[in-house]
Amino acid sequence: MPRPLAPLMLLAALALAGCERLGIETPELQAQRKEAEGKAIGAACRHAARAIEDCYTLNKKADKAAVFAGWREMNDYMRENQIEPVTPQIARAEPPAKPASG
């Protein structure tokens, strides 16, 4: 007697194998994306002549190890190719002042 679930299970397995094409992220893809974003943030901070501590402060949700790796890679690249840092042109918005109590 044939098993009616076997073809259905095979079809489900094939459909789930292409989850990344459907936009469903696996934990591995999420970790890779988070690391890549952290490295990009670190590289941008170094190129903008920001200290690594400032970069951490400005990007609290980013993975610190990935930010540092990106910062260090950009630092090495800039030294090897004698690239000068780019000074940010837009001033950072200051937080609103607290009203004086009295």
N, C-alpha and C positions, 0 to 999 in steps of 0.2 A: 504494500500500500504506500503510495507516494506521500511525502510530507508536504502539506500545503504551505507551511511557514518557511520552508527553506528558500524558495525564490524571493519571498518578501524580505527575509533577513539579508539575502545577498544584495538585493536592490537597496536596502537601507544602508548597508555597509559601503556600497559604492557611492551613494549620495553623500554620506558623511565624510568620505575621504577627500572631497573637494570643498570642505567648509571654508577655507581661506578665499576661495573664489566667490563665495556668497557673502563675504565680509565678516564672517564669524572668526574672531581671533582666538587662537590657542594661547595658553599661558606662555609658551615659548616665544610666540610672536609679540605678545605684549611686553615681555622682558627685553626683547631685541629693540622694540620701538622706544621703550623707556631709556635704554642705554644710548641709543642713537640720538635721542633728543637731548639727553644730558651732555653728551660729547659736543653737540652743536652749540648748546648754551655756553659751555666752557670755552670753546673755540671763539665764539663771538665776543665773549667777555675779554679774552686775551687780546683779540684784534682791536678792541675798543679801549685798550690800555686800562682795564679794570683789574684791581687786585682780586685774587681768588676769594678772599674773605668777602669782598663786596659782591662778588658773583653769587656766593652762597646766600648772602642776605637778600639779594634781589630775586632769587629763584629758590625759595624755601621748599617747594614741592619736588624739585629736581633731585635725582640721586647724586649725592656728593662725590662718590667715587667716579661716576661717569663724567660729571662736570670737571673734576680735576684732571681726568685722563684727556678730555678734549682741550682743556686749557694748556696742559703740558705739551700735547702734540702740536698745537698751534704755536706755542712758544718756540719749540724746536724748529718748526717750519719757518717761522719769521726770522729766527737767528741765521739759519742756513741760507736763506734767500735775501737777507738784509732788507726785510720789509719793516717799515715804520708803522707804529700803531696809528689807528684812525681815531681822532678825538671826536667824541659824540657832539653833534651840533644842537640837539634838542635837550634843553635842561629838564631834569627830572622834576615832576610835579611835587611840590611840597605838601605834606599833610595839612589839613585845615588846623588853624590855631585854636587852642582851647580857650573858651571865654573866661575872662577873669572873674573869679568868685569873690564876692565881697559883701 
